[in-house]
Amino acid sequence: MPTSSSGLRAAALAASLAVLFTAGCSDGGDKEKDTGSSGAKDLASQTLDWQKCPAPSEAEGGGPAPSPLPGGTNWECSFMDAPLDYAQPDGETIEIALIRATALDQNNRIGSLIFNFGGPGGSGVATLPPASTDYASLRTRYDLVSFDPRGVGRSVPVECEDDKQLDAYFASDSTPDDPAEVTAFTDNLKSFAGACEKNSGDELPHVGTVNAARDMDLMRQVLGDAKLHYFGISYGTELGGVYAHLFPKNVGRAVFDAVVDPTKDSQQSSLGQAKGFQLALDNFAKNCVDRGDECLLPGSTVKEVEDGIIQLQQRLDKKPIPGSGDRMLTQSQATNGIAQALYSKEYWELLEQGLDEADGGDGALLLALSDAMNGRSDDGHYSNIQAANAAINCVDSKERYSLDQTKAALPEFRTASAVFGDYLGWGMMACTEWPVPGQWTHPDVSAPGSAPIVVIGNTGDPATPYEGARAMVNALGKGVGIELTYRGEGHGAYNSNSACVKKAVDAYLLQGKAPASGTVCS
């Protein structure tokens, strides 16, 4: 069952997602003037109680408590109080979960560097520790900080269906071929949305990107920073863009990596992802062909390799194959698993192996890749990443596509990708049954007066196509966006092992030396 999202960059969690709904800021900026109220002032002066971090909650994905940092320093966790509804800052509050690793060089400390790793729906509290080695150089002068955005993980997590129901939901046919399958597909969407409303109805109107941006500005004040220093990845670039629009004068040193195109509506974004994943699949297949007999997949051309994948999908549509335990691998889960593996070139070997095994009747590896995308742990429990993903996307995006509109769009999606087109095209209906109205068609990220923001586009990115970086630069406005191009594969650039990208980003964040706009790294 396709869901709408961009992906988490941290490979340690392997929780990247498939379909992206871009968001957009309507007139929320004017409402920010309520920060002068007594409630907002009181919250801005709160003192955080930092403690040794516990193990991640089930909603955050579970697992062990974060290991100590090099040198033995423990990760610290806390909760920040924030208004449930910023229109009523003196009203009910919620807790936002935070995590930090303090700066190594306290004498030359710049401040806090806040991370959002994407999703929406990804737990920053669970993601930062395993990803922190990639950002070790930045810890010299920053406290590395991340958080679970509202609706995510420990921060008033959105709750929808239970584990057993989610197993059935993600196994169900997300590319219906006949009226009976269409009815089952729409019934599943209704059931999922109904469960979210039943279990988290009071929170659903308040979990969107605008409120997450407001939380970040409150966080900035509580952490004692005059400016927000920020590293946003994937959906985190959209969140950062909305923040810059709302609070341009509060932007410090900021980097956007794996950039969401803020100019596209939901349908355009999904279509862009169909093309992006197809490009990544083409590159994967070419790598296979170039390796000749070393490649496990049949075919001497890119088309022949991909035709084999399409034939596998068609067989699974008719008859699933054994996966893990008593679970079967369905067509939807196989497509989901293929998409997961295309988020990083490091996963290509797993994809090749998974496709080869599935062709022989063993679907365990592709099912494991799909489970990683859906937030399912080995013990059968799900994090709330997909519930939060749906809730945030659907309160952001105002589009509610009908069955007729979706069917009319499918030919264009199929032209974009024979492998992913139907999957992402039908995903347009992810918010159709949602009980809360959406806010925008696409976000307003214009940020006149903001400090410069380094915007990195990756030419081989499947989930946030390269063109989105230029669109973000233009939308931020003259003198704000600084475009940096990485010619490579995978979702994101800073963690790609490109010394060029890392040097440029570190020079800006640590020394304030921005790269020349238009810089290209390989």
ZIHUSUL-V897750 format. One record per backbone hydrogen bond with DSSP energy under -1.0 kcal/mol. CO is the residue of the C=O (numbers start at 1). NH is the residue of the N-H. If there is no record, write none. Layout:
co: {CO	CO}
nh: {NH	NH}
This chain:
co: {3	10	10	19	23	27	29	30	31	32	33	34	37	38	39	40	43	51	57	58	59	69	73	75	76	77	78	80	82	85	88	92	94	96	97	98	99	100	101	104	111	113	114	116	117	118	119	123	124	127	128	131	132	133	138	139	140	141	141	143	144	145	146	147	149	151	152	154	155	162	163	164	165	166	167	168	178	179	180	181	182	183	184	185	186	187	188	189	190	191	192	193	194	195	196	197	200	203	208	209	210	211	212	213	214	215	216	217	218	219	220	221	228	229	230	231	232	233	234	235	236	237	238	239	240	241	242	243	247	248	250	253	254	255	256	257	265	266	267	268	269	270	271	272	273	274	275	276	277	278	279	280	281	282	283	284	285	286	287	289	291	292	301	302	303	304	305	306	307	308	309	310	311	312	313	314	315	321	322	324	327	329	330	331	332	333	334	335	336	337	340	343	344	345	347	348	349	350	351	352	353	354	355	356	357	358	363	364	365	366	367	368	369	370	371	375	377	381	384	385	386	387	388	389	390	391	392	393	396	396	402	403	404	405	406	409	410	411	412	413	417	420	421	422	425	426	427	429	431	440	447	453	454	455	456	457	458	465	466	467	468	469	470	471	472	473	476	477	477	480	482	483	484	485	486	486	493	498	499	500	501	502	503	504	505	506	507	507	508	516	519	521}
nh: {19	13	14	5	443	30	32	33	34	35	36	37	41	42	43	44	46	77	62	61	384	72	69	53	100	51	98	96	94	88	91	84	82	80	148	78	146	76	144	106	143	145	231	233	9	122	6	127	128	131	132	134	135	136	142	104	105	110	111	113	101	115	99	124	152	158	155	156	151	166	167	168	169	170	171	172	182	183	184	185	186	187	188	189	190	191	192	193	194	195	196	197	198	199	200	201	204	206	212	213	214	215	216	217	218	219	220	221	222	223	225	224	252	114	255	116	257	236	237	239	240	241	242	243	244	245	246	247	250	251	228	230	454	232	456	234	269	270	271	272	273	274	275	276	277	278	279	280	281	282	283	284	285	286	287	288	289	290	291	292	294	295	305	306	307	308	309	310	311	312	313	314	315	316	317	318	319	329	363	327	323	321	334	335	336	337	338	339	340	341	343	491	347	348	351	352	353	354	355	356	357	358	359	360	362	361	367	368	369	370	371	372	373	374	376	383	380	377	388	389	390	391	392	393	394	395	396	397	439	440	406	407	408	409	410	413	414	415	416	417	421	424	425	426	428	429	430	432	434	398	450	482	256	484	258	486	461	468	469	471	472	473	474	475	476	477	447	480	481	453	455	518	457	521	459	488	496	502	503	504	505	506	507	508	509	510	511	513	512	519	485	487}
